[in-house]
């Protein structure tokens, strides 16, 4: 069962401005990545469930977060059907992220009051997601649409909350573009938790990078 309500999750997304994305089949490595992100100030983590037996890895990481990292909100991404969403929610997933708009996933998440963020690529999809109760829409792939798309839809729909994933980096110019356009938060994977960091097991470097990125986002959103 989720430890946090969808409203609480949405609020933390808005307050911190960033959701790190990560997947690796090694549980021990995953715990170190999670701890580094937590020590850097991140309070959300989207575990992208893309590999075989990913549910076993998430289960262990979520248990670790609940026990050792107070306030860390674990969610699951790359979910493509209601069955998978239900299974991960049973393991305590606090939010569900999908690559596309799936109404069956909306139903099972809403039933448990769990935040779900569907990947949308048009205003029609965004409107339908909001009609289904979506708090924060995932713009995916973000690099295909860009900040201009967000700015355009925020004109007629200032109430729409958007989280781009893909095409988001730690560079100031990139983040400035997204937040100036009006995004609520950004999803960031390999540009934050890079292959080099994992290969070198540079967890202190990851902690520093997370801390600097969150500070930059805070500066951009409060300026």
URLIN-V39922 format. One record per backbone hydrogen bond with DSSP energy under -1.0 kcal/mol. NH is the residue of the N-H (numbers start at 0). CO is the residue of the C=O. E is the energy in kcal/mol with one decimal. If there is no record, write none. Layout:
nh=NH co=CO e=E
nh=NH co=CO e=E
//
This chain:
nh=5 co=112 e=-1.3
nh=8 co=4 e=-2.4
nh=9 co=5 e=-2.4
nh=10 co=6 e=-2.1
nh=11 co=7 e=-2.0
nh=12 co=8 e=-2.3
nh=13 co=9 e=-2.0
nh=14 co=10 e=-2.6
nh=15 co=11 e=-2.7
nh=16 co=12 e=-2.0
nh=18 co=185 e=-2.8
nh=20 co=187 e=-2.6
nh=21 co=45 e=-2.4
nh=29 co=25 e=-2.2
nh=30 co=26 e=-2.3
nh=31 co=27 e=-1.5
nh=32 co=28 e=-2.2
nh=33 co=29 e=-2.6
nh=34 co=30 e=-2.5
nh=35 co=31 e=-2.2
nh=36 co=32 e=-2.4
nh=37 co=33 e=-2.3
nh=38 co=34 e=-2.9
nh=39 co=35 e=-1.4
nh=40 co=37 e=-1.6
nh=41 co=36 e=-2.4
nh=44 co=72 e=-2.0
nh=45 co=19 e=-3.0
nh=46 co=74 e=-2.7
nh=47 co=21 e=-1.8
nh=48 co=46 e=-1.1
nh=48 co=76 e=-1.8
nh=49 co=47 e=-2.0
nh=53 co=50 e=-1.5
nh=56 co=52 e=-1.2
nh=57 co=53 e=-2.6
nh=58 co=54 e=-2.1
nh=59 co=55 e=-1.6
nh=60 co=56 e=-2.4
nh=61 co=57 e=-3.0
nh=62 co=58 e=-2.0
nh=63 co=59 e=-2.1
nh=64 co=60 e=-2.5
nh=65 co=61 e=-2.5
nh=66 co=62 e=-2.0
nh=67 co=63 e=-3.3
nh=68 co=64 e=-1.8
nh=71 co=68 e=-2.1
nh=72 co=42 e=-2.1
nh=74 co=44 e=-2.8
nh=75 co=94 e=-2.4
nh=76 co=46 e=-2.4
nh=78 co=96 e=-1.9
nh=84 co=80 e=-1.9
nh=85 co=81 e=-2.7
nh=86 co=82 e=-2.1
nh=87 co=83 e=-2.4
nh=88 co=84 e=-2.2
nh=89 co=85 e=-1.9
nh=91 co=88 e=-1.6
nh=92 co=87 e=-2.3
nh=93 co=73 e=-3.1
nh=95 co=114 e=-2.3
nh=96 co=75 e=-2.8
nh=97 co=116 e=-2.0
nh=105 co=101 e=-1.7
nh=106 co=102 e=-2.0
nh=107 co=103 e=-1.6
nh=108 co=104 e=-2.2
nh=109 co=105 e=-2.7
nh=110 co=106 e=-1.9
nh=113 co=108 e=-2.6
nh=116 co=95 e=-2.8
nh=119 co=137 e=-3.1
nh=125 co=121 e=-2.3
nh=126 co=122 e=-2.7
nh=127 co=123 e=-2.2
nh=128 co=124 e=-2.5
nh=129 co=125 e=-2.2
nh=130 co=126 e=-2.1
nh=131 co=127 e=-1.5
nh=132 co=129 e=-1.5
nh=133 co=128 e=-2.4
nh=136 co=160 e=-2.9
nh=137 co=117 e=-1.8
nh=138 co=162 e=-1.6
nh=139 co=119 e=-1.5
nh=141 co=164 e=-2.6
nh=143 co=140 e=-1.3
nh=145 co=141 e=-3.0
nh=148 co=145 e=-1.0
nh=149 co=145 e=-1.1
nh=150 co=146 e=-2.6
nh=151 co=147 e=-2.0
nh=152 co=148 e=-2.0
nh=153 co=149 e=-2.0
nh=156 co=152 e=-1.6
nh=159 co=156 e=-1.8
nh=162 co=136 e=-3.1
nh=164 co=138 e=-2.2
nh=174 co=170 e=-2.4
nh=175 co=171 e=-3.0
nh=176 co=172 e=-1.7
nh=177 co=173 e=-1.8
nh=178 co=174 e=-2.7
nh=179 co=175 e=-2.4
nh=180 co=176 e=-1.1
nh=182 co=177 e=-1.6
nh=183 co=161 e=-2.3
nh=184 co=161 e=-1.3
nh=185 co=16 e=-1.7
nh=186 co=163 e=-2.8
nh=187 co=18 e=-2.1
nh=191 co=188 e=-1.8
nh=192 co=188 e=-3.1
nh=193 co=191 e=-1.0
nh=197 co=193 e=-1.9
nh=198 co=194 e=-2.8
nh=199 co=195 e=-2.5
nh=201 co=196 e=-2.2
nh=202 co=200 e=-1.7
nh=205 co=201 e=-1.7
nh=206 co=202 e=-2.4
nh=207 co=203 e=-2.2
nh=208 co=204 e=-2.1
nh=209 co=205 e=-2.7
nh=210 co=206 e=-2.3
nh=211 co=207 e=-2.4
nh=212 co=208 e=-2.3
nh=213 co=209 e=-2.5
nh=214 co=210 e=-2.0
nh=215 co=211 e=-2.2
nh=216 co=212 e=-2.5
nh=217 co=213 e=-2.4
nh=218 co=214 e=-2.1
nh=219 co=215 e=-2.4
nh=220 co=216 e=-2.4
nh=221 co=217 e=-1.3
//
